[in-house]
Amino acid sequence: MTFRLYPNKQILWSLRYHRKLHKDLYNCAVYNRFTQYQKFNRSVSYFEQQNSLPAFKEVWTEYKEINSQALQATLKRVDFAFERWFKGLGKRPRFKSIRHYSGWTYPAKSGYSVESNGENGYLNLSKIGRIQMRGKAKYWGITTTCTIVYHNGKWYASITVDVLDQVLQTEILPTGAIGIDLGCKSALSITDGENHQQIQAPKFLRNAEQLIKKASKNKRRKQAPNRKKKIKASRRYKKAQSKVSKITRKVANQRQNWVHQVAADIVSGNSFVATENLQVIKMTSKAKKGKRKKQKAGLNKSILDVGFGMLRSTIKYKVEQIGGVFVEVPTKKVKPSQTCPKCGHQHKKTLDIRVHNCAVCGYSQDRDIAAAQVMLYWAKGTLPESGTGFAVAESPSSTTSTSKCKQADRCGN
């Protein structure tokens, strides 16, 4: 859970100073790894850099006032970045400026203490001071780690806790089972097989688009920075940039708040959720040359405005948190939008056809609702087979299909 911090002027200076020291240590560790390999053809491990911290502190005495485990966590970030690079999961580690270094972590209970019962309170940081914090956690327990984050001009504390099993067991598991289809116009089409609900997309970005364009146009009229020509940004440019950032930050906060409200409402009555397994990165890729680039760009913007990935991950997290089941349906094999939920007959439909009309059984329903029904029935194992592809479709899960079917039976569906 994340708490907003409200430091005074003295503590604010200490936070900035500690952030700078951790940034410098990160860059030193990256430089050490590259130079050791380039000059001596040897690789440097995390443990070697960790063991050299005492000698490092003797030279750079300002690091003596920083918690040792927090310094080790910073070196672990470097090690993690190199591991991702070696495995091909990330780019080559780079030196970070203070603008792109968010904060530091206390990986254990030393270096900080929390005065809170889960709602507001105070955070005590070693060598920094006592800071007021505001926020509310759904569950509270024994604190384990604490990460200090600087984001958009504000300070936050991300605290992880060990929640007691007795606290989680006191909640009654809801018995509902639903299927969810994600879309641009109707952000969520929800059904339990009989009752249907559609939640319209809020379009936060679309509503703020004109304000962003106006603020961006005003920013372009100011003197922008240019490193090659050694030109610094003007004060008016920085001021205009802060206005653009403020609008975009508000859009992001609105979307995040809406996503959590929707997910909480879904989980409050359902413990079995089935939805499509979407590849959002591939869905929002740029169109090829001459392939209606403007239309594809508009579709990408609508998809990102709804936040498909954020919606799915948040619902999944909340369902699994209460002990429910979250099923991701393989859309390429099941084809929910092309399949009839009543008879299983598959018929290809273009995107402009928004109503499902089955030519075999005569079932008529909104296209998105019908797709949600298909995903729900497939996850429960009750989707009719028409011999048009479902005979070779995979089971709801290669590892936990039995448990999911039992969960659906327990939900009374």
Residue pairs with C-beta under 8 A, 6 or more apart in sequence:
1 118
1 135
1 137
1 138
1 158
1 159
1 161
2 135
2 149
2 156
2 157
2 158
2 159
3 116
3 120
3 121
3 123
3 133
3 134
3 135
3 156
3 157
3 158
3 159
4 133
4 134
4 135
4 154
4 155
4 156
5 123
5 131
5 132
5 133
5 148
5 154
5 155
5 156
5 157
6 131
6 132
6 133
6 134
7 15
7 129
7 131
7 155
10 129
11 128
11 129
11 131
12 155
14 127
14 128
14 129
15 128
15 148
15 150
15 155
18 66
18 104
18 127
18 128
18 148
19 98
19 101
19 103
19 104
19 148
19 150
20 98
21 62
21 63
21 66
22 66
22 70
22 71
22 74
22 101
22 103
22 104
23 96
23 97
23 98
23 101
25 63
25 71
25 74
25 75
26 74
26 77
26 78
26 96
26 101
27 95
27 96
29 49
29 74
29 75
29 78
30 78
30 81
30 93
30 94
30 95
31 95
32 44
32 49
33 43
33 44
33 78
33 82
33 93
36 42
36 43
36 44
37 43
37 44
45 79
46 75
46 76
46 78
46 79
49 75
49 78
49 79
50 72
50 75
53 68
53 71
53 72
53 75
56 63
57 63
57 64
63 71
65 127
66 127
67 106
67 110
67 111
67 126
67 127
69 106
69 107
69 108
69 110
69 111
70 104
70 105
70 106
70 107
70 111
72 107
73 104
73 105
73 106
73 107
74 104
74 105
76 107
78 93
81 90
81 93
82 93
84 90
85 91
85 92
85 93
102 149
102 150
102 151
103 147
103 148
103 149
103 150
104 147
104 148
105 145
105 146
105 147
105 148
106 112
106 145
106 146
106 147
106 148
107 145
108 144
108 145
109 143
109 144
110 126
111 125
111 126
111 146
112 123
112 124
112 125
112 126
112 146
113 123
113 124
114 121
114 122
114 123
114 124
114 143
114 146
114 159
115 121
115 122
115 123
115 124
116 122
116 133
116 140
117 140
118 136
118 137
118 139
118 140
119 135
119 136
119 137
120 133
120 134
120 135
120 136
121 133
122 130
122 131
122 132
122 133
123 130
123 131
123 133
123 146
123 157
124 130
124 131
125 131
125 148
131 155
131 157
133 157
137 161
139 161
139 163
139 167
139 168
140 161
140 163
141 161
141 162
141 163
141 164
141 167
142 161
142 162
143 159
143 160
143 161
144 160
144 161
144 162
145 159
145 160
146 157
146 158
146 159
146 160
147 157
147 158
147 159
148 155
148 156
148 157
149 155
149 156
149 157
149 158
150 156
152 245
152 249
168 322
168 323
171 322
173 271
173 322
173 323
173 324
174 267
174 268
174 269
174 270
174 271
174 322
174 324
175 271
175 410
175 411
175 412
176 192
176 269
176 270
176 271
176 272
176 411
177 192
177 270
177 271
177 272
177 273
177 274
177 376
177 380
177 408
177 411
177 412
177 413
178 190
178 191
178 192
178 266
178 270
178 272
178 273
178 274
178 372
178 376
179 190
179 191
179 192
179 193
179 273
179 274
179 275
179 372
179 373
179 374
179 375
179 376
179 377
179 379
180 188
180 189
180 190
180 266
180 273
180 274
180 275
180 315
180 372
180 375
181 188
181 189
181 275
181 276
181 336
181 337
181 368
181 369
181 371
181 372
181 375
182 188
182 189
182 275
182 276
182 278
182 306
182 308
182 311
182 312
183 189
183 201
183 306
183 368
184 201
184 299
184 302
184 303
184 306
185 200
185 201
186 198
186 199
186 200
186 201
186 368
187 199
187 200
187 201
187 202
187 262
187 306
187 311
188 197
188 198
188 199
188 262
188 311
189 196
189 197
189 198
189 366
189 368
189 369
189 371
189 372
190 196
190 197
190 198
190 199
190 266
190 372
191 197
191 369
191 372
191 373
191 376
192 270
192 376
192 413
193 373
193 376
193 377
193 413
196 366
196 369
196 372
198 366
198 368
198 369
199 262
201 302
201 305
201 306
202 254
202 255
202 258
203 305
204 251
204 254
204 255
204 258
204 305
205 251
205 255
205 301
205 304
205 305
206 301
206 302
206 305
208 247
208 248
208 250
208 251
211 247
212 244
212 247
212 248
215 240
215 243
215 244
215 247
216 244
218 240
218 243
219 237
219 240
219 241
219 243
219 244
222 233
222 234
222 236
222 237
222 240
223 231
223 233
223 234
223 236
223 237
224 231
224 233
224 237
225 231
225 232
225 233
225 237
233 241
255 305
255 307
255 310
256 310
259 307
259 310
259 311
259 314
260 314
262 311
263 311
263 314
263 315
263 317
263 318
264 318
266 273
266 315
266 318
267 315
267 318
267 319
267 321
267 322
267 324
270 319
270 324
270 411
271 319
271 322
271 323
271 324
271 325
271 407
271 411
272 324
272 325
272 327
272 379
272 380
272 404
272 407
272 408
272 411
272 413
273 315
273 316
273 319
273 324
273 325
273 326
273 327
274 326
274 327
274 328
274 329
274 375
274 376
274 378
274 379
274 380
275 312
275 315
275 326
275 327
275 328
275 329
275 375
276 328
276 329
276 331
276 336
276 371
276 375
277 328
277 329
277 330
277 331
278 308
278 309
278 312
278 331
280 303
280 308
280 309
283 300
283 303
283 308
284 300
284 303
284 304
285 300
286 293
286 296
286 297
286 300
287 293
287 295
287 296
287 297
312 328
315 326
316 326
319 325
319 326
320 326
324 407
325 400
325 403
325 404
325 407
325 408
327 375
327 379
327 396
327 397
327 404
329 336
329 375
329 378
329 379
329 396
330 393
330 394
333 389
333 392
333 393
333 394
334 374
334 375
334 378
334 390
334 393
335 346
335 389
336 370
336 371
336 372
336 374
336 375
336 378
337 349
337 367
337 368
337 370
337 371
338 346
338 347
338 348
338 349
339 345
339 346
339 371
339 374
339 383
340 346
340 347
340 356
340 358
340 360
340 361
340 363
340 370
340 374
340 386
341 363
341 365
341 370
341 373
341 374
341 377
341 383
342 358
342 361
342 363
342 384
343 358
343 360
343 361
343 363
343 384
343 386
344 383
344 384
344 385
344 386
344 388
344 390
345 358
345 359
345 360
345 361
345 386
345 388
346 386
346 388
346 389
347 358
347 359
349 356
349 367
353 367
354 366
354 367
354 368
355 364
355 365
355 366
355 367
356 363
356 364
356 365
356 366
356 367
356 370
356 371
357 363
357 364
358 364
360 386
363 370
365 373
374 383
377 383
377 384
378 393
378 396
379 396
379 404
379 408
380 396
380 405
380 408
380 413
381 395
381 396
381 401
381 405
381 408
383 390
385 391
395 401
396 404
396 405
397 404
